[in-house]
């Protein structure tokens, strides 16, 4: 019986359809990563645009596979299965709480302290050689602009952009690996998702001083956050629930780093000790609720 169950699980995980998805997803994104590398890496003028293009890999793979294998059920396969629910916005609140928690935990580090929005913004301008005196607004005004406009707009834009990734991870792949069970399926997605980041992590994305170790840290991060996004995707019955949470995390992670004086590893906000502790805590809470 156990052998039969193992064989069945393997037949779900190892299929030609999954192989095609991974081939298209990784092939497209890693090809873009090669272009980023050849054009000067993450510090080139084209880096931001190319990183946005990189993000399209999972969506292209998901849409390709849905067209080939799921024409009659493409909405279900991609996660377009529900109208807005309160849980979608509950995910937004959860993301905010996780970022705040990760920032507060970072403050426990030696020589790490809170500098606030104003000084943090000033340091950002100084690092980019911006003449603060020449700015049309004062730093105080820019802080309020950041809080009242830039952060909400950033969350909205990131939630839309991250749909490119989530169509693959919490859309098509989530639908295919759902029979593996909640934890097994989401952890497999988390591993693949983390590995997909490898080329840009090696170039210094998220972990600037850790090009090799950063790849393993990123896989650890995605393993921890994947069950949380998977739960929101399942509870919200839509890929949009996943993209809103994911987009909010991405939009606020930089803000969390800006308000502390030492945003280096291991005190690196969401992708440092603070983020790992917060995500692990939420996963433990999910473990109480979900045993499958």
Secondary structure, DSSP 4 states (H G I P E B T S, - for coil): -HHHHHHHHHHHHS-HHHHHHHHHHHHHHHHHHHHHHHTTGGGSTTHHHHHHHHTHHHHHHHHHHHHHH-GGGHHHHHT------HHHHHHHHHHHHHHHHHHHHHTTSTT--B-HHHHHHHHHHHHTT--GGGSSS-HHHHHHHIIIIIHHHHHHHHHHHTHHHHIIIIIIIHHHHGGG-HHHHHHHHHHHHHHHTHHHHHTTSS-TT-TTHHHHHHHHHHHHHHHHHHHHHHHHTSHHHHHHHHHHHHHHHHHHHHTBS---TTS-GGGSHHHHHHHHHHHHHHHHH---
